[in-house]
Amino acid sequence: MGSPTETRCRITKALIPAAGRGTRLHPATRAQPKEMLPVGRQPVIHHVYQEVTRAGVESVLIVTGRDKRAIEDHFGGEDGSNALGGPRIFYVRQSAPRGLGDAILMGECYASDGPFFVAMGDTIMGPSRSGDLLLRMSDAYFEFEADLAIAVQPVPPEAARRYGIVAPVPDSDRARPFLIQDIVEKPGPDQAPSALAVSARYILSPRIFDCLARTPLSATGELEITDAIRLCVHEGGRVCCVPLGEGQQRYDVGNFESYYKTFITFALRDEEYGDAVRRHFGVGPE
């Protein structure tokens, strides 16, 4: 394996899925995408954009959907330009919400020449004392000579049915990056092969596009990325998992409870107004 600098320069593209309808956040999202809801001083998707930018990408493909023009207006520019500076930004529209796998498949022409990051546009990853998550994933991807890499986090048994759950290979050190032998989409607590759930960040190689093309739709009519990853594993593909870093939290903006918690957390961290917000809520310093 090369030096960290050499390794980290090899993934230059990112795909941000942002086509979900956000129905659990109605009426707030009737006229704007959930990815454009403010968290602190900027929209959710801008936090995600900053994360992939820190990982060294040169371009970003945002998969949008119906009524998502506000995302394009935020970043501005045309033909890959970016009014905010930084990596070039391109857009493709998912005509109907057919699942995360379908959104990723729409990026085949964009990302058919090498590995790329996938970072969910409605999920912010907090800081970690272990270092940047995407860069740690990149190191593991190349160290394992993997086809795919997945971020994972522990979840309680009753939450397993909301996630893809991985099955590590025997005798894995689950505190460090590890390989898996299977992955199951939304199992019941008794069927979950571990307590480790997929956590909104991936590195995918072009091999995923062939797997997606051969993956049947789920019972709900969606193309599940978890099912395509499972196909890859069962056909001999190497899939590594990287646990979230020390002290790292995942902030989902999928419903009002999680949005309120996320917004308040970032408001309390604001360099200029955080102290005043803490005093307002009677919260002591961090």
Buried (B, 14 or more C-beta within 10 A) or exposed (E): EEEEEEBBEEBBBBBBBBBBBBEBBEEEBEEBBBBBBEBBEBBBBBBBBBBBBEBBBEBBBBBBBEEBEBBBEBBEEEEEEBEBEBBBBBBBBBEEBBBBBBBBBBBBEBBEEEBBBBBBBBBBBBEBEBEBBBBBBBBBBBEBEBBBBBBBBEBEEEBBBEBBBBBBEEEBEBEEBBBBBBBBBBBEEEEBBBBBBBBBBBBBBBBBBBBBEEBEBBEEEBBBBBBBBBBBBEEEBBBBBBBBBEEBBBBBBBEEEBBEBBBBBBBBBBEEBBEEBBEEEEEEEE
